[in-house]
């Protein structure tokens, strides 16, 4: 694990620096950092870094209105991958990490390798509300010493976004219940229907292969790592069979070969370039943003069906963590605790479309059939509550997101562009794995 070793070395050096900073922070203030800063009148500025569409803007304003001595300075990074780079760069540098950082599910394994650089939230009230969350959400951020380093924000149960005018053009049903019935089944069935759509319309079935592949791998009992932390790619016949299935679909013209996180400035969500899109809850906010960026609105015709190829799956979700380097640990923990309370998680879901990780908030959304106007009036919260049933968390190793983005990413891009076939693309991924991870 070349990069793994290199990173641990650099972060290990940074750990010393961060530890020194933490000590300096304690000794420079009046005998103990900010102690009970969140409940005093001392003016405090808290920094927080999130990513993607987090939906916290109004909650920040609400919190500051209730805590006049607190100023929140928020940074939101465009993608989870870039947020990982930002965090580890600053950890290695020994400075610049926010008081609160959002940790993404795809790289939480890397964070857990340096869990001692983050505050044990058991010492800040977490243990009093540990039963608030679905159990696997907490287990993921509990280290071998029993330290818990993250308050859970959301999880990523997956449904399927589809464009009704595109379906209509191929003679496929457009009612979301009929679509769910049409696409109920495994990935092979999804691609079979996709090929019918491509043959009928000449247009692509899905936007690009990377997100589809990520969804497929997330549903496997063991993904890029075994449950005991060993790499699980080379020689994995089940994974290779699924890769070949996707490659056959791409060869049939089902991928639009779009750029991840761009989609032609959102226009490809508006002009019928592709008909379906894999949608974990948090992605609904991304899709809405892309539709609006591309000049579309609710009339563009996207909807959300209670179905997903292969059944239940989880993609994404996050936690809020407090680095040991924070000069305002107590106040930061108080804010992170508040942001992840069920009441706030429901508000976050309304703002960003994601799905909460606390049981009470999930039950609230399950009983809520409020129509989401951007998605044809679909009761997205209730659908996601149903999609969350049966989700089993997959172990994520330290380089999980790196393997998805930098190992399989280039290989799948080449496949989408027609520059390689299944064998060449798989071999490229295995070669990159050896260069970047093993």
Steps between C-alpha positions, in 0.01 A plus 500: 500500500741765377286809530349365818842482665605837364184664625525350845857621522415856402188510714692346783742791483203732482352334806796620699452851367128493565561369849740786558244745371237356728731535799590852393129580476443375855797679650443829323146548626389546856572155623307272269403592145142626480379266776127574504526758224171409338309592814694817592479850358848483351495585131604193303540444127450139398619377162333206328582326172240295313470384139246454224143599581479489879199727559636666816475869404172575678602287798815710542285814512262339749785393728667840495165668580471276807868545599588866455862445600556242225601588145510215251738526206408226258693355208333263258720303260346387171554123533578245768819401320632856507397527866715196576799660329441824689478326838805277464710779353425716804550213745840435344584872515396513865275801458193634329250230593158640591348462847245264346563290189256285308631148437370313195410130504736424210810608693397448861731194502801727444388731780460208740869419447581832667202505736718627785523832314128550566313563823328212679140620498413271791656774708264755345157347541494241225446204733179663631343479156678207335167322453376785283673355194471178303765284665730451201538875461674521839699178461671641190654789697588307817868412523665203670522693828126571500548865407220645285620773265190601305141612542305339214328736257340299219509161332465420130214261419466485123204539267483566128450839337346482154388748238136460403517659151794269418309195617193610305708538183592131523149382578596418859266572793539836670298456820751446782325190633496347152868592456580331830324188381675515160848526652461268797783250477875476475752705304475263203130583476568874529743477209257287297235772526771756433596329175136506391496874571823561305381295204171690491630855546870504417563680829696387805339318795728636776737796530841331547642176632679620814192560713331183374811298588517659844138402560567142392807462723321656799240222489755220519546342846867594471616773263855616431601360840404187686333549835836439670670773301675315218491628141232316306533592131757291314375145458148592617291303249165636619620858464643424156170348386316814607761715325446303179125547531548877515751490214249316279241770572751770408585317178128505421494880518334531842750748647492869407868529602428815696759662727434427866376801697464714187245354254569775246421769753173326585367517143517122462237468772271722295544398137425127522861385471428210737187349654596362843730599781606320819369704793603453861304746711769767513520493120149643466635842597782460248255410223276795583801732487607360164151530351483863608857568379405355163204735469236243593236474770237257622353487148823333380329185620733325744334269751615264774396134508497264796727245335869438452680233296624223726286611796603697807827686504674784677715758326642779708400671817719699734601582855606820675834467679703730723877499444719504810659815357181703552540785747127482575433132557206540737322759289568303182365179655192687620431628149563160337272337754226753425534468121450124520198499732193338336319834470792654314547188284141533377567864409821397325308237302248763393779733387732251329282199424727263689387233745572521875692251708304537826209264550255771613571716196465197272163418654391860449584488132346154463167642617543807281357480150580861414537518122835608357399730218834475318450124472146485368346530844664178618493454880878471501536486879255211534656320203848531648373368834380192315825475302694504829344169605750218474805723457812334637810711544798381297846517654696787346877468495747788522528548123144419402420836341844515338436162335161615375622833365863446400516128426166415341424860398752524214426144388126567483553833324696318230225244474237773462702674228533176304878496546506160669299182538419315821830311516714808434303714745521238776872452440549878519318510834709215643819670377401832660414317820855367513646844436284702737400269782680170526 
